[in-house]
Amino acid sequence: MSRIADEVGFVHLRVHSAFSLLEGALPLKVLVKLATADRMPALGIADTGNLYGALEYAAKVAEGGIQPIIGCQVAIDFGDVSDRGQNGLRTKHLNDVVLIAASEAGYWNLVRLVSDSFMQSEPGVRPNLAVAALEGRSEGLIALTGGPSGPIDRAIIAGQAELAAERLDRLAALFPDHLYVELQRHGLPAEEAAEPHLLDLAYARGLPLVATNEAYFAKREDYEAHDALICIAEGAVIGQDNRRRLTEEHYFKTRAEMVKLFADLPEAARNSVEIAMRCSFWPAVRKPLLPRFTGAGADTVAARRW
């Protein structure tokens, strides 16, 4: 495995396709073209909160001779922050983790979790799950700690080292031997501040590191157009100070660029290849499952068609 990991160098696991609505700017055809140009053996998407593109993505990427890896960026409420709003109800603090389907069992667990996040969330709140919802449903799933928007990084940046450790231990218990501490390097101050603490936490617990590139657009030159897309999504204006901002580095990097970026931590880049090798399932295209009608009901349905 080490030889293969060295040869491949890096595998994308956190690409946001255009199905990350009003956030991702990478149509599936563009993804296939970029991955093929870089001779990538595998490619993983992790769209924000949904699996809308999973089936189409898997089919298109596989046609290009590339192993599709299906993941999702899922919002989790750890329930460990007790802020109260004016109505006296606890304010949810949502943190993102990435769940990747490594097997068929993992894929169906992921489908159910994502469905539950829509069905069980309050109106007006983005789809999310309580951390307890992951219990007993982690079979076949690989988890990444989420990067700057994840529960560990955010606790670190807030100066809550003990909370960061507690959350990491919770995830490690939920995903034994299937949890990776995620490192990102897009030049964000939060990433740089959190990384030393993430390394300490991971090494102290014997948890593997993984390098990821959260790609939203194809090239550096696309940054300004994508920044405008983020503004549209949030109802903000470009000149506004207090709004979400990404960087030019959130483009779809090549394998060589990622290996160079993590040259000081080669294990992190290699582990992205290890994760790809642990994944052995993607959804296959099949005919739609339609209900069957018999008797008078069938006649009525047939009549309505005409």
C-alpha positions as CSV (number, residue, x, y, z in Angstrom):
1,M,0.0,0.0,0.0
2,S,2.9,2.4,0.8
3,R,4.3,2.0,-2.7
4,I,1.0,2.7,-4.3
5,A,0.3,5.7,-2.1
6,D,3.7,7.1,-3.0
7,E,3.1,6.6,-6.7
8,V,-0.4,8.2,-6.6
9,G,0.6,10.9,-4.2
10,F,-2.8,12.3,-3.4
11,V,-6.6,11.7,-3.9
12,H,-9.2,14.4,-3.6
13,L,-11.9,13.5,-1.0
14,R,-13.6,16.8,-0.5
15,V,-14.7,18.3,-3.8
16,H,-17.8,20.4,-3.9
17,S,-19.6,19.8,-7.2
18,A,-22.3,22.0,-8.6
19,F,-24.7,20.0,-6.4
20,S,-23.4,21.9,-3.4
21,L,-26.1,24.4,-4.2
22,L,-25.1,28.1,-4.5
23,E,-21.7,27.1,-3.2
24,G,-19.9,24.6,-5.6
25,A,-19.0,25.7,-9.1
26,L,-17.7,22.4,-10.5
27,P,-20.1,20.8,-12.9
28,L,-19.6,17.0,-13.2
29,K,-18.3,17.2,-16.8
30,V,-15.7,19.7,-15.6
31,L,-14.7,17.4,-12.7
32,V,-14.2,14.5,-15.1
33,K,-12.1,16.6,-17.4
34,L,-9.9,17.9,-14.6
35,A,-9.4,14.5,-13.1
36,T,-8.6,12.9,-16.4
37,A,-6.1,15.6,-17.3
38,D,-4.2,14.9,-14.1
39,R,-4.6,11.1,-14.5
40,M,-6.3,10.7,-11.1
41,P,-7.1,7.1,-10.3
42,A,-9.9,8.1,-7.9
43,L,-11.9,11.2,-7.0
44,G,-14.2,11.9,-4.0
45,I,-17.0,14.4,-3.8
46,A,-18.4,15.6,-0.5
47,D,-21.2,18.0,-1.3
48,T,-22.7,20.2,1.4
49,G,-25.6,18.4,3.1
50,N,-26.9,16.3,0.2
51,L,-26.3,13.4,-2.1
52,Y,-28.2,14.8,-5.0
53,G,-25.4,14.2,-7.5
54,A,-24.1,10.9,-6.2
55,L,-25.6,8.6,-8.8
56,E,-24.9,10.9,-11.8
57,Y,-21.4,11.6,-10.5
58,A,-20.6,7.9,-10.0
59,A,-21.7,7.1,-13.5
60,K,-19.8,9.9,-15.2
61,V,-16.6,9.4,-13.3
62,A,-16.6,5.7,-13.8
63,E,-17.0,6.1,-17.5
64,G,-13.8,8.1,-17.5
65,G,-11.9,5.2,-15.8
66,I,-11.8,6.9,-12.4
67,Q,-12.9,5.4,-9.2
68,P,-15.8,7.5,-7.7
69,I,-15.8,8.0,-4.0
70,I,-19.1,9.2,-2.5
71,G,-19.1,11.3,0.6
72,C,-21.1,14.1,2.2
73,Q,-20.4,17.1,4.4
74,V,-22.9,16.7,7.2
75,A,-23.7,19.3,9.9
76,I,-23.6,17.9,13.4
77,D,-24.9,19.3,16.6
78,F,-22.7,18.0,19.5
79,G,-25.1,19.6,22.1
80,D,-22.2,20.6,24.2
81,V,-22.7,24.4,24.0
82,S,-25.6,25.8,26.0
83,D,-26.3,29.2,24.5
84,R,-29.9,30.3,24.9
85,G,-31.9,32.5,22.6
86,Q,-34.6,35.1,23.5
87,N,-37.2,32.3,23.4
88,G,-35.3,30.3,26.0
89,L,-34.4,27.5,23.5
90,R,-30.9,26.3,23.1
91,T,-29.1,27.8,20.0
92,K,-27.7,25.0,17.9
93,H,-24.0,25.2,17.1
94,L,-23.5,23.2,13.9
95,N,-20.2,21.8,12.9
96,D,-19.3,19.9,9.7
97,V,-17.9,16.4,9.5
98,V,-17.3,14.5,6.3
99,L,-18.7,11.0,6.0
100,I,-17.4,8.7,3.1
101,A,-19.1,5.5,2.0
102,A,-16.4,2.8,2.0
103,S,-18.9,-0.1,1.4
104,E,-22.4,-0.8,0.4
105,A,-23.5,-0.8,4.1
106,G,-21.7,2.5,4.5
107,Y,-23.5,4.0,1.5
108,W,-26.9,3.1,2.8
109,N,-26.0,4.3,6.3
110,L,-25.0,7.6,4.7
111,V,-28.2,7.8,2.7
112,R,-30.3,7.3,5.8
113,L,-28.3,9.8,7.8
114,V,-28.6,12.5,5.2
115,S,-32.3,11.8,4.8
116,D,-32.8,12.1,8.6
117,S,-30.9,15.4,8.6
118,F,-33.6,16.8,6.3
119,M,-36.5,15.1,8.0
120,Q,-35.6,16.0,11.6
121,S,-34.3,19.5,11.3
122,E,-36.5,22.5,12.2
123,P,-37.8,24.8,9.4
124,G,-35.3,27.5,8.5
125,V,-32.3,25.6,9.9
126,R,-29.9,23.9,7.6
127,P,-30.2,20.1,7.6
128,N,-28.3,18.7,10.6
129,L,-28.1,15.7,13.0
130,A,-27.5,15.3,16.7
131,V,-24.2,13.5,17.3
132,A,-26.1,10.7,19.0
133,A,-27.8,10.0,15.6
134,L,-24.4,8.5,14.4
135,E,-24.4,5.8,17.1
136,G,-24.8,2.4,15.6
137,R,-24.8,3.8,12.1
138,S,-21.1,4.1,11.4
139,E,-20.6,0.7,9.7
140,G,-18.9,1.1,6.4
141,L,-18.3,4.8,6.9
142,I,-15.0,6.7,7.0
143,A,-15.1,10.0,8.9
144,L,-13.0,13.1,8.5
145,T,-13.0,15.7,11.3
146,G,-14.2,18.5,9.0
147,G,-11.4,21.0,8.6
148,P,-12.0,24.7,9.6
149,S,-15.7,24.3,9.8
150,G,-15.4,21.1,11.9
151,P,-16.0,20.6,15.6
152,I,-12.4,20.1,16.5
153,D,-11.0,23.1,14.7
154,R,-13.7,25.4,15.9
155,A,-13.2,24.5,19.5
156,I,-9.5,25.0,19.2
157,I,-9.9,28.5,17.6
158,A,-12.4,29.4,20.4
159,G,-9.7,28.5,22.9
160,Q,-11.5,25.5,24.2
161,A,-8.8,22.8,24.1
162,E,-10.6,20.5,26.4
163,L,-13.8,20.6,24.4
164,A,-11.8,19.9,21.2
165,A,-10.3,16.8,22.9
166,E,-13.7,15.6,24.1
167,R,-15.3,16.0,20.7
168,L,-12.4,14.1,19.0
169,D,-12.7,11.3,21.5
170,R,-16.4,11.1,20.8
171,L,-15.8,10.8,17.1
172,A,-13.1,8.3,17.6
173,A,-15.5,6.1,19.7
174,L,-18.2,6.4,17.0
175,F,-15.8,5.5,14.2
176,P,-13.1,3.2,15.6
177,D,-10.3,2.8,13.0
178,H,-12.3,4.9,10.6
179,L,-11.6,8.4,11.8
180,Y,-9.0,10.7,10.2
181,V,-7.9,14.1,11.6
182,E,-8.2,16.5,8.6
183,L,-5.7,19.1,7.7
184,Q,-6.3,21.9,5.1
185,R,-4.0,24.5,3.8
186,H,-5.8,27.3,1.9
187,G,-4.0,30.1,3.7
188,L,-6.8,30.8,6.1
189,P,-5.7,32.1,9.5
190,A,-7.9,29.6,11.3
191,E,-6.3,26.7,9.5
192,E,-2.8,27.8,10.4
193,A,-3.7,28.4,14.0
194,A,-5.4,25.1,14.5
195,E,-2.9,22.8,12.7
196,P,-0.3,22.5,15.6
197,H,-3.1,21.5,18.0
198,L,-4.6,19.1,15.6
199,L,-1.2,17.4,15.2
200,D,-0.8,17.1,19.0
201,L,-4.3,15.7,19.4
202,A,-3.9,13.2,16.6
203,Y,-0.4,11.9,17.7
204,A,-1.5,11.6,21.3
205,R,-4.3,9.3,20.3
206,G,-2.6,7.5,17.5
207,L,-5.2,8.8,15.0
208,P,-4.1,9.2,11.3
209,L,-3.9,12.5,9.6
210,V,-5.3,13.2,6.1
211,A,-4.6,16.2,3.8
212,T,-7.6,17.5,2.0
213,N,-8.3,20.3,-0.5
214,E,-11.8,21.7,-0.3
215,A,-12.2,22.5,-3.9
216,Y,-15.1,24.7,-5.0
217,F,-14.0,25.9,-8.4
218,A,-11.7,24.8,-11.2
219,K,-8.9,27.4,-11.4
220,R,-7.4,30.3,-9.3
221,E,-8.8,32.7,-11.9
222,D,-12.3,31.6,-11.0
223,Y,-12.1,32.9,-7.5
224,E,-13.8,36.3,-8.1
225,A,-16.7,34.7,-9.9
226,H,-17.1,32.2,-7.1
227,D,-16.9,34.9,-4.5
228,A,-19.8,36.6,-6.2
229,L,-21.7,33.3,-6.0
230,I,-21.1,33.1,-2.3
231,C,-22.5,36.6,-1.9
232,I,-25.6,35.7,-3.9
233,A,-26.1,32.7,-1.7
234,E,-25.9,34.7,1.5
235,G,-27.6,37.9,0.3
236,A,-24.4,39.9,0.9
237,V,-22.4,42.3,-1.3
238,I,-18.8,41.9,-2.3
239,G,-17.6,44.9,-0.4
240,Q,-19.2,43.7,2.9
241,D,-16.6,43.0,5.6
242,N,-18.6,40.6,7.8
243,R,-19.4,37.8,5.4
244,R,-18.1,34.4,4.4
245,R,-14.9,34.4,2.3
246,L,-12.9,31.6,0.8
247,T,-9.5,32.1,-0.9
248,E,-7.9,31.6,-4.3
249,E,-6.5,28.4,-3.0
250,H,-9.9,26.7,-2.9
251,Y,-9.4,25.6,-6.5
252,F,-9.1,22.1,-7.8
253,K,-5.4,21.4,-7.3
254,T,-3.4,18.7,-9.1
255,R,-1.9,15.7,-7.2
256,A,1.6,17.2,-7.6
257,E,0.5,20.5,-6.1
258,M,-1.0,18.8,-3.1
259,V,2.0,16.6,-2.5
260,K,4.2,19.7,-2.6
261,L,1.9,21.6,-0.3
262,F,2.2,18.8,2.3
263,A,5.8,18.0,1.7
264,D,6.5,18.4,5.4
265,L,3.7,15.9,6.3
266,P,3.9,13.3,3.6
267,E,1.8,10.9,5.7
268,A,-1.2,13.2,5.4
269,A,-1.1,13.2,1.6
270,R,-0.5,9.4,1.5
271,N,-3.5,8.7,3.8
272,S,-5.8,10.3,1.2
273,V,-4.8,7.5,-1.1
274,E,-5.2,5.0,1.7
275,I,-8.8,6.1,2.2
276,A,-9.5,5.7,-1.5
277,M,-8.1,2.2,-1.4
278,R,-10.5,1.4,1.6
279,C,-13.5,2.4,-0.5
280,S,-15.0,-0.4,-2.6
281,F,-18.5,0.8,-3.5
282,W,-20.3,3.3,-5.6
283,P,-24.0,3.4,-6.5
284,A,-24.9,1.7,-9.8
285,V,-27.4,3.0,-12.3
286,R,-30.7,1.0,-12.3
287,K,-34.2,1.4,-13.6
288,P,-36.6,3.5,-11.6
289,L,-38.6,1.7,-8.9
290,L,-42.2,2.4,-9.7
291,P,-45.3,1.3,-7.8
292,R,-47.5,-1.4,-9.3
293,F,-51.2,-0.9,-9.8
294,T,-53.9,-3.5,-10.2
295,G,-57.6,-3.6,-10.7
296,A,-59.7,-0.5,-10.8
297,G,-56.9,1.7,-9.6
298,A,-54.8,0.7,-12.6
299,D,-57.6,1.6,-15.0
300,T,-57.9,5.0,-13.3
301,V,-54.2,5.7,-13.6
302,A,-54.2,4.6,-17.2
303,A,-57.1,6.9,-18.0
304,R,-55.3,9.9,-16.4
305,R,-52.3,9.3,-18.6
306,W,-54.6,10.0,-21.6
